[in-house]
Amino acid sequence: MTDFSQATDVRAYIQETEWASKPTAAVQDLTLLSGGMVNYVWRVTFADASSVILKHFPPALRLNPNFAFPQERCQLEHIALAAVATQFATTVSAWCAPKPLYFDDAQYVILQQDMPGVPLYDLFKADLDHATPSTDDLAWIAEALLAFLRDVQSLAVPDISRFANSPLTPLMNRMYLRNLPRMTEMDVPDASSWCDRAAACDAFAPTSFLFGDFWPNSILVDFHTKRIAVIDWELARTGHYGMDMTQMMANLALMGRGKPFKKALAQDMVAAMVKAWKATPEPESDKFDFVAAYVKRAVQLTQYTHWELDDVKATVQDLVAAAPALFE
């Protein structure tokens, strides 16, 4: 088996692997990108300046080999990307996704198109030297995010039950086990009611495709084409698009309060998303509890320290109290 943590092994793998659009030029450079806590993601650049992305899906967390992470996620991502390439490649202009170039089921690898753009997350980092998006930029980004969420609901995959029964979903749901005691400890009124309302959100739209992990690092923003690219589809499942929308908004809301971020800009991005959401109401969207889904994500995300919040308890209380007005 190839050791995809090592550049020499990755180079050898690329040299030995053939795919339809493989460049004839030699591999010139390998750059290890952020693969989160589990995956290995490499940008492979060839001597002709073309590039591809290699993504390997290991069976466990890097820092905890005893924490298994089902490798079926590789198959699910490939199925989703192939479906997008077939269904949406020429019909949408606001968003795109990487085209899969090669699938290695034996070694859990996808070679995919390298997409242009800046991670949405990076645009809000105070220590990174990116040009500050204008109000108009925030508007088109928000509109593109909402267009994606609404379009992808109808993504036709060969067997939607594989996504409805993704082995990743139970693992990810464990993240919320601390929500009730956390809200209780932080004196949030009606904590049990909030958790009950949030749990009910999972029952909505059981046959609709859901991206499943919609946060700023899953989005690349291309200011030249005014288009977003949506990457990292391994947690795709089924459900109401409001689950994805509120995940993104909760991340942005916390960026709007954390020390390492351009707070005002992140808050403006939340407002732009709300405006874009209200501009095109979905049928029966009033039946989905956007407020509870948002609170669920916001509380869960405050468990992480990278936000560098001044007062976590006050932040949780404020976000919960402000949530109903956000979606009015």
TISE-568519 format. One record per residue (C-alpha): residue in three letters; x, y, z. Coordinates in steps of 0.001 Angstrom, whole numbers, plus 500000, padded with zeros to 6 digits. Layout:
<vexlums>
ALAXYZ;...
</vexlums>
This chain:
<vexlums>
MET500000500000500000;THR501122503517499249;ASP501940505767502195;PHE500046508889501177;SER501582510901503999;GLN504904510829502146;ALA505662512939499083;THR507945510289497574;ASP505156507699497690;VAL502642510156496248;ARG505014511002493405;ALA505485507314492608;TYR501727506741492722;ILE501090509568490254;GLN503799508330487919;GLU502348504806487902;THR498689505822487589;GLU497006506527484273;TRP493863508556483674;ALA492283510007480556;SER493512513574480900;LYS496868512863482540;PRO499503515429481494;THR502466514097479571;ALA504753516443481509;ALA506634515201484555;VAL505585515890488122;GLN507315519084489189;ASP505954519805492654;LEU503872518242495427;THR502160520418498034;LEU500432518953501075;LEU497199520865501654;SER494911520863504652;GLY493098517544504864;GLY491570518154508251;MET492093515607511009;VAL491858512575508748;ASN492593512913505037;TYR495744513532503039;VAL495231516069500261;TRP498002516917497809;ARG498243519380494950;VAL500253517721492204;THR501788520250489812;PHE503293519164486508;ALA506069520760484481;ASP503517522221482059;ALA501968524157485007;SER498824522012485042;SER497762520480488344;VAL495428517954489939;ILE494342517233493486;LEU495002513842495064;LYS492794513032498040;HIS493382509931500176;PHE490855508771502761;PRO492595506900505633;PRO490645504562507952;ALA491149506551511167;LEU492010509922512664;ARG495666510832512269;LEU496213511554515962;ASN494047508693517210;PRO494345505494515149;ASN491774503854517420;PHE489086506286516214;ALA487829504611513053;PHE486533506814510248;PRO484705504695507646;GLN486473504696504307;GLU483151504386502509;ARG483282508184502555;CYS485672507950499595;GLN483045506147497530;LEU480329508580498606;GLU482416511590497595;HIS483228510063494230;ILE479580509202493543;ALA478523512744494425;LEU481220514424492327;ALA480457512219489340;ALA476753513028489655;VAL477444516766489811;ALA479685516547486743;THR476844514867484858;GLN473894516874486110;PHE475137520391486785;ALA478341521003484837;THR476658523052482098;THR473462524190483789;VAL474636526378486663;SER476854529437486680;ALA477002530429490350;TRP478832527353491639;CYS480836524350490558;ALA482535521291492019;PRO485741519440491157;LYS485443516959488321;PRO486630513497489377;LEU489468512313487145;TYR490353508919488618;PHE488952506695491360;ASP491050504067493151;ASP488629502005495212;ALA491404499725496463;GLN493524502490497986;TYR490702504959498707;VAL491993507712496454;ILE490273510258494250;LEU492195512335491735;GLN490143515394490975;GLN490240518727489224;ASP492212521484490937;MET489825524374491495;PRO490784528070491531;GLY489835530359494360;VAL490499531456497922;PRO489005529480500817;LEU486077531440502210;TYR487509530817505668;ASP490736532593504758;LEU488912535729503610;PHE487866536340507206;LYS491237535615508849;ALA492738538829510201;ASP496330537603509800;LEU496049536780506097;ASP496700539399503451;HIS493632538958501272;ALA491780541905499807;THR488665542648501822;PRO485552541644499863;SER483220544507499023;THR479535544619499916;ASP478773543554496348;ASP481202540649496707;LEU479496539448499875;ALA476161539651498077;TRP477161537475495124;ILE478961535000497366;ALA475861534678499537;GLU473643534254496486;ALA475979531561495156;LEU475937529723498489;LEU472143529695498526;ALA471957528728494856;PHE474153525726495568;LEU472099524620498561;ARG468882524797496596;ASP470280523160493457;VAL471999520257495174;GLN468792519081496841;SER467839517520493521;LEU471196515857492831;ALA470384512466491298;VAL472735509769492581;PRO472398506081491623;ASP471309505003495114;ILE470187507748497503;SER469844505173500298;ARG473640504985500513;PHE473659508640501493;ALA470612508332503734;ASN472446505557505593;SER475944507014505481;PRO478108505455508217;LEU479542508915508809;THR476268510398510043;PRO476156508614513438;LEU479775509589514060;MET479122513227513262;ASN475971513280515390;ARG478095512464518427;MET479332516043518263;TYR475995517199519628;LEU475944514973522719;ARG477436517788524787;ASN474869520372523679;LEU472284519836526418;PRO474709519779529366;ARG476646522642527792;MET473547524805527439;THR472483523899530974;GLU475898524786532384;MET475767528100530558;ASP472329528995531891;VAL470592528999528514;PRO466821529158529100;ASP464761526197527851;ALA467824524110526990;SER465841520863526706;SER463301522475524412;TRP466035523783522118;CYS467582520320521858;ASP464222518671521154;ARG463482521185518410;ALA466907520656516868;ALA466531516872516893;ALA463264517186514987;CYS465111518924512138;ASP466752515619511198;ALA463396514202510100;PHE462883516740507305;ALA463436515980503605;PRO464696512390504048;THR465058511895500290;SER466732515215499453;PHE470476515273498865;LEU472422517221501505;PHE476054518303501188;GLY476488517559504879;ASP479468519678505941;PHE478833523206504713;TRP481389525473506351;PRO483774528171505082;ASN486678525817504335;SER484468523816501967;ILE484109526852499710;LEU486639528341497290;VAL485821531849496085;ASP486932532834492584;PHE486647536613492318;HIS487645536581488645;THR484667534502487502;LYS482419535404490457;ARG481838531752491121;ILE482283529466494102;ALA483654525932494069;VAL482304523462496617;ILE484842520849497740;ASP485009517939500216;TRP481805515966499644;GLU482596512963501852;LEU479992513760504526;ALA477131514009502037;ARG473865512537503289;THR470158513341503052;GLY468163516069504746;HIS466816519601504518;TYR469128522234503046;GLY468551524299506186;MET470962522000508015;ASP473763523083505700;MET472727526727505619;THR472642527074509390;GLN475986525304509747;MET477589527920507518;MET475842530752509341;ALA476873529436512766;ASN480514529271511664;LEU480351532818510342;ALA478619534069513480;LEU481448532706515621;MET484025534192513275;GLY482186537449513873;ARG483112537170517553;GLY486524535500517542;LYS489847537285517941;PRO491614535855514845;PHE488927537036512445;LYS487672540133510671;LYS484631540295512906;ALA482597542969511152;LEU483159541332507768;ALA481998537945509042;GLN478904539540510540;ASP478192541224507209;MET478486537829505509;VAL475827536411507834;ALA473538539322506965;ALA474165538771503253;MET473233535099503576;VAL470002535937505378;LYS469139538473502668;ALA469822535943499900;TRP467769533310501713;LYS464789535623502094;ALA464973536750498478;THR463934533335497153;PRO461652531560499628;GLU461480527779499338;PRO458097526037499306;GLU457187524920502826;SER460423526403504193;ASP458406527829507059;LYS457954524279508364;PHE461673523724508909;ASP463023525048512207;PHE465952527127510949;VAL466326528764514356;ALA466769525489516234;ALA469126524084513599;TYR471252527231513873;VAL471319527118517681;LYS472314523442517577;ARG475317524186515388;ALA476356527361517160;VAL476401525684520572;GLN478267522648519266;LEU480893524746517516;THR481710526742520658;GLN483349523590522032;TYR486354524364519837;THR489043526785520935;HIS490246528169517597;TRP487590530900517745;GLU489447532508520683;LEU486244533855522189;ASP486550536369525019;ASP483693534806526988;VAL482317531491525755;LYS479330531487528091;ALA478285534996527098;THR478746534100523430;VAL476483531065523713;GLN473837533053525559;ASP473978535898523041;LEU473829533659519973;VAL470866531709521324;ALA469005534861522354;ALA469591536526518973;ALA468727533474516860;PRO464941533971516492;ALA465302537518515151;LEU467948536391512663;PHE465443534297510720;GLU462373536549510974;
</vexlums>
